[in-house]
Every structure is written in C-alpha cells, then in structure tokens.
C-alpha cells in the first residue's frame, strides 16, 4: 500500500468508526478562504443572469419571497452538515456521512449523486464561460461577428475542453493555488454585482429606469404566488441557485480547525449569498419591472441572460464589466467546483468504494491528483458527447440537476437525523440542530425531488424533448441515478470489502453526557 492511501486515524475516530486522513495538505484554508471558495462555487454572477429570468416568469414580483423560501431548506440542511462535520470531519462528506448513518449502499449512492451533479455542472460552466469569452472578444474588438464563433461546433468543443483543462491544472496544484485564484475572481464579480445594483437604484431615483416599480411588502409574501405549481417551480429554481455551498465541507481535512471552520464557512456562505441575491433581485425588479416590454424581466427573450440585456441600459459604457464578471464567475466556479468531486472520489477510493487509484495524492501539491484529472476528463467527455448528440440533451441534463441536488442533499440531511438519533433529545441544541433542522430540510428536499420527477415525466417539460413519450429531463435525471446503481453493483462484485463494512463502518453517535452537554 502506498503512503498516500495509508490509513491514518482522523480526529474524532476514538470510537473506531474507520474514518482516516487521506494525505491532503492540512491547515491550508481559513474561514475567509473557505467562504470565498464557497461563494465562487455558487457563482452568483453566472447563476443570477441565468436564473433570474426563468424565476420571474414563474412568480413575478414575488421573486424575493421565493429566494427567501429557497433559502430555508438550504440553511436547514447546512446546519445538519455542520453537525456532521463537527463529529466526523472527512473530505467524503455526503458519501462518508451517509455510509456511517445508513450503511454502504445508501452512502455510495449519496456520493454518486454529488459526483454526477458536479461533473455535469463542470461541463455547463465551461460552456457558459466559452460563450461569454467570445462575447467579450467581440465587445473588445468591436467585431460582433466574433461572438458567433461559439456556434462553430468543433471550435466550441475545443475551447470548452481548454477551459476545463485550465481549471483542472489550477485545482491539481492544490487548495492554496485554488484559494489565491478565487480571491481575485470572486472579489471582482461581487464588485460588479454591487455596481449594477447601485446603478439600477440610481436610475429608479432619477426617473430614468425602464419600468420603475416601487418595492412593496407584497414582494416578500410567498403566499401571493398565483398557484402551487408556480410556487414549486420557483422554489426548485431557487434551490438550484443556492447549490454549491457544501464545497466548504469537502475541504474539511485541509482547513484550520477542521471540526469547526468548514461548518461555519458553509453557514456564512449561505447567508452572504442570500444577501447578494436579494440585493440584485430588488434592483432588477425596481429598474425593469416584470412586464414583457423591451427590457422587462418578464420578456421571454430576456430570460436566457438577463444581465446581457440590462447591463448596457443600467451601467452604460461600463457594461463590458458585466460580461467580464460573468465570464470570471463561470471560470472561477468551474475551477472551484473541481474541489467537491475530486475529494469525494478521493474518499471513495480511500475507503475502497472505488478503485484504489482514486486515493492517490500528488506528492508535490498534496491534492487528489488522479481524482481531479478523472473529473476533468469526465466533464469534457460528457460535454462533447451531449453537444454532438443534441444541444437539447445537454440543457435538459442541466435541468435534471435539480433531481440529483435534492437527492444527495436530502440523503445527507436525513443521515444527520439518523446518526444523532441517540442524542437528539438530550438538549435543546441537539434537538434543534441535529434533529429538527435537518429533518425539515431533508423532507422538503425529498418532496421537491418527487415533485420534480413527477412533473418531468411530461413530454413538454424542459426543452420539450421526449423518449417514448416520457420527458427527456426525467429520462436523463433518473438515468444518471440508475447508472450510479449499476456502477455500485459492479464495484460490489470487484471489491466487496467496503460493502461489508470492512473499511468504513455504520454507526451512531454516542449520547453526550448531561454534564458535558
């Protein structure tokens, strides 16, 4: 056995639960660095330009209310994640914790849900970065035709693969390189989003807004949404725009004070993101309204990229900064998103749920080198295949992400409830943070999972593509989950030790003595 895969007991392993360190560089990231990487992974500039329009089309001026409602399951789940991390700091996060709570089969599928979701998002982030790269080139040169280069399929695939390779290289060099890269790009996109918001409010105050709309209390009332279907669709979209904060937990073996820092970073990240979203949402609605006019947020032609339409009228000659911000947001998120699948693959290899090669650590950079490269190759291959087969297949797979997000977040939240069941009622704190919060969060996410699965069976869902009369989004979403089940069975045949509990054992948290609670 190589030194990179040697089992070194992890902190909190006094009970013999099998948790162990994996050779990552410890003490590399503090609270601020973890929060920056968490914000980067969520990619607020990219997420908002893609998510504001579709959400407005569902819920209109109740956009702020829906963002707040979507925030609720995220913070509830984040609290559960924090408690699990305090007890078991491990880079495998969802995989490791679900295995400890429910056993190897559920744990493997929880890890697969995280890996599949992030691999798909990596390919999409690279594609968006390429689109805005050529748009930026066109803006800088004044040659609008250069923006159309992104429609050249071979060039598009080649450029996308180059973006993925660049992000892989930075991530391969370790968490400290990742952190330094992120400070610049995250700071820039937050600056531009703040600039956009302030400029929009100034236009409203000066009477130069497109459709100045007064902010009212009704905007924050989720019960004012016209129908439950619209409400559910809006919440589903808002869950997606918050997704990514859990990257702070996958770095737990590389942070200072791994028992506390990752959980605190996750909580801070979610709060910072909701404040950013509320600021930009209010500014957009106040400036453009929700009508279907030329610049209206309710205009279907504006919904694919709301900032591409509003940046010029709001920011004037500085609109090019918004294009650069979205490009940097996509590029930053592309790179930081590598952290989660690479470290989950590392943990699965380390505990022999995947081949041992995935447990390899780069000797020079103390990063999960093999897993990072595999994640990059998988993302590039997925993008190239789906882009050649059908553009609808790619975008419908992105829509199907909601299924996987709710799937593995839900599993992890309920794993918290089950793992801490013996001490759930030992104190008020335990009841709220280890039982009630993750239970509510997990239930909400699984309700959304089944609702989305049911709705997506309709052939008109998503792009309107279907297979044998069944919506393509459902086929892709459930197909990816079933693929994970097949791979799990293959791994069981190849290396049954993990599934017998030999490398990572199922367990339960011991009750905390009353005098220590």
N, C-alpha and C positions, 0 to 999 in steps of 0.2 A: 504494500500500500504506500502511495506517495505521501510526502509530508503534507501536501495540500488537502488531502482527504482524511488525514488522521483525525480521530475523534478526540476533541478537547472539550471537557465539560464546560458548559456555558453557565453564566451566573444564573442562579435560580434552579440549578439542577440537583439540589440536595435530595430531592425525592426520587432520584433515579429515573427520570422521565425520558432519558435518551437524548435530550437536547444537547447540542455541542456546537462549538465555534467552527468556522469554516476557513479561516486563514485570511479574512478580509482585514484591511488596514483599520484598526480601531482608533477612536479619538479624532477622526478626520473632520467631522462636521459638528458644529454647534447649533444652537436653536435657530439663529438667524439664517445660517446656511441651509438648514433643513426646510425652513419656511419658504425661502427663495426657490428652492428646487421644487417644493410642493406647488407653489403658485405657477411656476414655469410649466409643470406637467399639466395643470389645468388649462393653461394657455388662454388667459382671459380675452386678449385682443382677437385671436382666431375664433374662439368659442362664441364671443358676442356677435361678431359680424355674421357668423353662420347661424346662430341660434335665436337672435332677437326677432328677426322677421317671421319665421315659422311659428314662434310662440305668440307673437302679436296676432297672427292670423287665426289662432285658436281662441285667445282670451281677451284680445283688445287691450283696453286701458288697465285691465286687471293684471298686466304683466308684473308689476312689483309684488302684488299679492302672491302670484304663482311662484315667483322666485323665492319668496319667504316660505311658502308651503314646501317647495322642493328642498329648502334648506333644513327643514325639520328632520326628515329621515336621515339626512347626511350627518347632522350633529349628533343624533341619537346613536347612529352606528359608530361615529368617530369616538364617542365616549366608551363604547364597548371595546373598540380596537385598542384604546388607551389602556384599559384594564387588562386586556390580554397581553399587551406588550409589557406592562409593568411586571406581570407574573412570568412571562416567557419571551424575553427579547430574542427574536430569531428572524433572520432575513427571509425565511419562507412564509411568514405572516399567514395569510389565509390557508395555505396548504398545511403548514405546521400546526396551527391552532385548531383547525377543523379535524385534523388527524388525532390530536390529543383529546378532543372532545367527543368526536363521533366515530373514530376509527379510520383505518387507512383508505377505505373505499370512498367515503364522503370527502376525506381530506384530499385525495388525489383529484377528484372532480372539482373541488374548490380551487386547487392550484391550477388546473386546466382552464377554468373559467377566467382567471386572471390573465394567464398567459395568452389565451386566444384573443381576448378583448384587446390587450395591449399590442399584440402583433398586428391586428387589423388596424388599430389606430395609428401605429407607426407608418403603415403604408399610406393611410389617408393624410396624415400630417405632411409626409414628404410630398405627396401630390399637390396639396394646397400650397406648400412652400414653393414648388415649381411654378404653379400658376401665378403667384404674386411676384416671383422672381422675374419672369418675363414681362409682367405688367410694369414692374419697377424699371426694367431696362427700357421699355417703351417710353415711360414717362421721362426718364433721364435724358434719353436721346432725342425725344420729340418725334420719334418714328412709331406711330400707333400700330403699324403692321407687325412689329416685333412681338407684340402681346399675343399674336395668333400663333407664334411658334409652339406654344403649349399644346395646340391641337394636332401637331405633327406627331403621330403615334410613336415611331421609333425614337425620335428626339426626346419626347416626353418621358418614355420609359427609361432611356439612358440617363437623363438629367435627374429623374426621381431616384434611380439607383445610386447616383453620385451623392445626392443629398443624404441618403441612408448610410452610405459608406463613410461620409464625413462625420456624421453623428456617431456612428459606431466607433470610429477612431478616437474621438474625444472621450466617449464613455469607457472604452477599453483602457485608456490611460489613467483611469481611476476616479474616485469620487472627488478628489481635490481639484483636478482639472475640470470636472463637471461643474463644481461649485463656482470656480472663478469665471467660467464661461457664462454661467447663468446670472451672476450679479449684474453684468452689463446689459444683457438682453432683457431680463425681467425689469430692471430699472427703467430702460428705455420705453418699453410698452406701457408701463404704468404711467410714466410721464405723459405720453401721447394721449392715453385714455383720459387722464385728468385734464389735459389741454382741450380735448374735444368737448368734454362735459362743461367746462367753464365757458368756452366759446359759445356753446349752444344756449346756455342760460343768459349770456350777454345779449345774444340775438333776440331772445324772448323779451328781455327787459327793454331793449331798444326798439321793439316793434318790427324787427327785420326777419323774424322767424318765418318759415314757410307756412305753418299752420299752428300758431301759438295756442297751446292748450294748457289751461290752468290746472295745477296739481290739486287734487281733492282727496278727501279721506276714502272715497269710494274705490280709488285705485288700489288700496291696500286691503280690500274686502274680498276674500276668495269666494264668498257665497254669492257675489254679484255676477260670477261667470254664468253664462246663459244655460249651459247644460252640463251634466256629469261627464258626458263623452268629451266635451271640450276641456273640462277641468282635468280629466285623466290624461288627455293628450298633452296638455300644458305641463302637468306635473312630470310626465315621462320625459319631456324635453328638458325640464329644469334639472332633473336628476342627472341627465347626461352632461349638462353644462357644469355641474359641480364635480363630476368624476375626475379622479386623479390625485386627490389629496392623500390617499393611502400610500403614495410613493415614499412619504416621510417615514413610514413604518418599515419598509423594506430595507432602509438604511440603518436599522437599529444597531446592528453589530459594528457600524462604522462611526457612530455618533459618540460624543462625550456624554457620559451618564446615560447609557442605553436603556436603563429602566424607565427614565422619566422624559428625556428630551424628545424622542420620536412622538410620544403621545401628546405632549404639549405642542409640538410643531404641527401635528395634524389638526388639533383644535384651533390653534391660531390661524392656520392656513384657511380653514373653512370660514372663520369669521371675517378675515381680510377679504376673501373672495366675495362673500355676500355683500359687503360694503361697496366693493368696486362695482358689482353688478347693479346694485340699487342706484348708485350714482349715475352710471351710464344709461340705465333704463329710463330713469326720470328725465334726464337731459334729452334723450332721443324722443320720448313721447311729447315732452313740452315743446320741442322745436318742430317736429314733423307731424304730430298727431297720428291717428290710426286710420285715417282715410285712405282711399285708393288713388289720390292725386299723384302728380308727378314725383314728389318727394315723400309722399305719405308712407308711414311704416306698414300700412295695410295694403300697399300696392304689391301684387304678386311678383311684378318684375323687379322689385327691390329686395325681395326676401332672401335671395340666394347669398347676397353680400351687402348688408345694409350700409356698412361704412364706405363701400366703394361708391355708393350713391350720395351719401350725406357728407362725406369728408370735404368735398370741394365747397359746397354751399356753407358749411359750418366753419371750416378752417381756412378757407381762401387759398392763397398760394402755398400754404404750409400743408396742404392735403397730401402731398407726397410723403410726408412723415407718417401718415396713417398706413399707406401701402407698405412702407418700410417697417412699421410697427407690426403689421400682420405677418409679414414675411419673417421678421425676427421672432415673433410669437410662435409661429409654426416651427421654425428651425430650432428654437430653444426647447419647445415641448417635444419635438422629435428626439432631441438628444437626451433630455431628462427622462422621457418615457422609457428609454432603454433600461433604466435602473430597475424597474419593477420586474419585467420578465426575466432579465438576466439573473437577478438574485433569487427569484423563485425557482428558476431552472437549476441554479446552483444548489439550493437547498434540497430540491428533489433528487438531484444526483448524489448529493452528500448522504442523504438518508436512504439511497438505493431505490428510490421510487422511479428513477430514470437511470440510464447507463452511467457508470462512474465517470465517464469523460466530462459530464456536465459539472462535476465537482472540482475541476481544475481551476487553480488560481494562477494568474500571471505573476511570476516571481518578481518581476521588476515593478509592477504597478499595484500589486495586491488587489486586483479586481477579478471578477469572474470572467476571464478572457474567453474561454471556449463558449460559455453560455451567451455572452454578448455577441460573438460572431454568428452563432446559430440563430439568435433572434434577428439579426440583421439580414441574414440570408433568407429566413422565413418571410420576413416583411417584404423584401424585394421580390421574392418569388411569388408571393400572394398577389402583390400589386400587378406584376407583369402578367400573370395568368388571368386575373379578373379583368384587367384593362383590355387584353386582347380578345377575351371571350365576349365581354359585354360591359359597357360602361354602367348599365343599369345594375349588373351583378355587383359591381364594386359599391355603388351608393346604397343599394339595398342591404348589403352586408353591414355597412356603417349604421343603417337604421336598425338592423338586428342586434347591434351592440347593446341596446337597452336591455335585451333579454339576458345577455351574459353579465352585464353590470349588476342587475338586480339579483341574478343567480348567485354570484360569488360573494357579493356584499351581504346578501341575505343569509347565506350559509355561515359566514363568519360572525355575523351578529348573533345568530342563534347558538353558535358554538360558544360564545361568551356566556350566554344564559345557562347552557348545559354544563360547561366546565366549572362554573362557580356555583352550581346549584346547592352544594352543601353549606355554603356560607351566605347565600342570597338574603337570608332573613336575620343575619347576625347583627346588623346595624342598619341605620337609615341610609348611610352612604352606600353600603353594599347593595341594599335593595334598589336604590335609585340608579346606580351606575353599573352594577353587574347583573341586574335582573330586568328592571322595568324599562330603562332606556334602550338597551339592545333588543329586548323583546319587541317593543313597539316598532323600532326601526326595522327589524327583520321581518315582522309581519307586514308592514307597509310595503316593503320591497318585494316580498313574495306575492302580495296582492297585485302589485304593478306587473310582476313577471307573468302571472297567469292572465291578467287583463290584456297585456301586450301580445302574448302568444295567441289568445283567442281572437283579438282584432286582426292580427297579421295573417290569419288564415284566409281572410278575404282577398280575392284576387286584385282588388282595387287598392290595397294597402301599399304604401311606399310609391314606387315608380309605376305600379300597375302591372308589373310583370308577374307571371304565374307559371306553375308547373302542375300540369294535370288539374287545373282549376284551383290549385292552392297557392296562396300568395307567396311570392319569392322570398319575402322577408322571413316568413315562418319557416320555409324550407331551409334557408341559409342558417337562420338562428338555431333551430333545433338540430340541423345537420352538423353544425360545428360542435354542439354539445354531445351528440351521438358519436361523432368522430373521437372525441375525448374518451368516451366509454369504451370504444373499440381499442384505442391505444392503451388504455388501462388494463384491459384483458390481456393484451399482448405482453405488457410488462409483467403481469402476474405470472404468465407462463415462463417468461425469460428469467425473472428474478423474484420468486415468491417471498423472499425474506421480509421485505418491507410490509407486505400484506399479512404476514403472520405476526407482526408487531415486534420483530427482532431488532429493528433499527430505530423505531420511533413508536413509543407505546401510548395507547389510550389511557386516559387517567381523569382525575377530578381534583380540583383544588381542595386542599385541606382547610377545614374551618379555622378562622383566625381566633385565637383565644381571646376571651372577653377583655382581659386586662391589656391586650395589645391592640384592640380594635378602636 
